[in-house]
Amino acid sequence: MTASPITLRSVQLQDAAVIATLMSDPEVFSNSLSGPYANEEDWAKRLSTPQTGSSLRLVAIQAEQVVGLANLHDMGRVRRSHAVGLAIAVAKHAQGQGVGSALMRGLTDYADQWGHILRTELTVFADNARAIALYERFGFEHEGRHKGYALRNGQYSDVLCMARWHPKPHGLHP
């Protein structure tokens, strides 16, 4: 059976309820830095906050359902204006169907073609092999490890720091 096509669009305020449901799934939030019990009101507040600079928020739609969420967010400092952070979440039932790849294509295309972004950064739990492989496929490189970085399921867990440089940078980089 072939998976349904995946489309991307900008996040809308009316997505708050479905995003809260997605981010409340233990299989999803345990691999993010979000806590449990996400609620619609909190997500509506987050989505009401204007995006700044090179920020971008996307949802992935498959079979007319929101099955993934991704964003690029500014680092908030003038000296870091060339960089953004990346976060992504995919519904458990949609994992392994190309949703993460579609979201990553959308984010990296925006970063490279429209966002004037030189560097995209992320952290990923060190035992999340599927996500690490996805990021590597999109050119992210390992830059380090933070030990005991975040509490997850009652344990302090390590994260890997990964980053990707624009393939044809507008300025200098190492």
RAURGI-V59558 format. One record per backbone hydrogen bond with DSSP energy under -0.5 kcal/mol. CO is the residue of the C=O (numbers start at 0). NH is the residue of the N-H. If there is no record, write none. Layout:
((CO | NH) (CO | NH))
This chain:
((4 | 62) (6 | 60) (8 | 58) (11 | 14) (12 | 15) (14 | 18) (15 | 19) (16 | 20) (17 | 21) (18 | 22) (19 | 23) (20 | 23) (20 | 24) (21 | 24) (24 | 27) (24 | 28) (25 | 29) (27 | 30) (28 | 31) (38 | 42) (39 | 43) (40 | 44) (41 | 45) (42 | 46) (43 | 47) (44 | 48) (45 | 48) (51 | 54) (55 | 71) (56 | 10) (57 | 69) (58 | 8) (59 | 66) (59 | 67) (60 | 6) (61 | 64) (64 | 61) (64 | 66) (66 | 90) (67 | 59) (68 | 88) (69 | 57) (70 | 86) (71 | 55) (72 | 84) (76 | 79) (77 | 80) (79 | 82) (81 | 117) (81 | 118) (82 | 74) (83 | 120) (84 | 72) (86 | 70) (88 | 68) (90 | 93) (90 | 94) (91 | 94) (93 | 96) (93 | 98) (97 | 101) (98 | 102) (99 | 103) (100 | 104) (101 | 105) (102 | 106) (103 | 107) (104 | 108) (105 | 109) (106 | 110) (107 | 111) (108 | 112) (109 | 113) (109 | 114) (110 | 116) (117 | 165) (118 | 83) (119 | 163) (120 | 85) (121 | 161) (123 | 159) (124 | 127) (126 | 128) (127 | 131) (128 | 132) (129 | 133) (130 | 134) (131 | 135) (132 | 136) (133 | 137) (134 | 137) (134 | 139) (135 | 138) (140 | 162) (143 | 160) (144 | 146) (145 | 148) (145 | 158) (149 | 156) (151 | 154) (154 | 151) (154 | 156) (156 | 148) (156 | 149) (157 | 125) (158 | 145) (159 | 123) (159 | 161) (160 | 142) (160 | 143) (161 | 121) (162 | 140) (163 | 119) (165 | 168))
